[in-house]
Amino acid sequence: MNFPKYDMSMQLTHNRHKNYYQTAEQAIASGDYDEGSWVSPEQKQKAIDTDQIWRLQWWQTAVTSFVLHAADLDVLLAAATAGNESP
């Protein structure tokens, strides 16, 4: 399994919305998942259709972080590692 290059820390979360008794669609509509952080519009729609959301957040420095969301873990990791080598 490959991860993006990072120097500080990383978090991988699956279905955080379910901790709050929400569907993926409800959580997305309420703004819990930033519109610009989806790997693709297709992955966002698939997340709504399947009620599955993967979230990857990593910090390059103490003040620089990145977040991506997808319905499929393999798609999420491929997008996160595009052009990067694993640490």
N, C-alpha and C positions, 0 to 999 in steps of 0.2 A: 504494500500500500504506500503510495507516494503522497507527501504533503508539501505545501508550498514552503519556500525558504522563509524562516523567521528567526529572530534573535531574542525575543522576549518570552512570549507564551502563546498558547493556542487552545481554543475550546471548540469541540465538536458536540453539537446538540441535536437530538432527534425529537421532534414533536413537542416542543416546549409549550405550545398552545394548549395541549391536553392537560397540563398542570392547572390550567385556569378554566377547565370545563368548556373550552371553546372548540369549534371546528376550525380547520385551516381557513376556510372561507371567512368566518367571523373574525379571526385574528388578523388576516390580511386586510379586511375591510376596516378594522379599527386602527390600522397603522402600526401594528406590532412588528411587521416585517417591512422594512423600507422598500419602497417601489423600485429604487435604482439598484438594489442589491441582488435581484434575481438573475440567475445564470442566463435565462431566456424567458420570453413570454410563454413559450410552450411548457417550460418547467413550472412556471407559476400556475398555469391552468391545470397541469397534471397534479400539482399539490392540492389544489381545490378539489379536483375530481376524486383523488385517492385519500385525502385527509392525511397526507404525509409531507412533513417539511424537515429537511436537513439544513442545519445552520453551521457554518464554519467561520470563526473569527480568529484572526491572528494579529500579533503586534510585531512590527518591524523594529520599533523603538518604543520608549515609554509613552510617546504621544502620537505615534503613527500606527493606526490599525486598519484592517480590511475586514469586510463581512461579505459573505456570499450565501445565497439560499437556493435550494433546488429540491425537487421531489425525489430525485434519485441520487444516492451517495456516489456512485461511480461518475455521474455527470458533474456533480459538485466538485469532486477531487480533480477531475480532468480540467475543469475550468480554473480551479485554484492553482494548479501546477503548470498551466500553460506558460511556457517560456521560463520556467524556474526549475532549479534542481532541488532535490530534497536536502535537508540539512545533514 
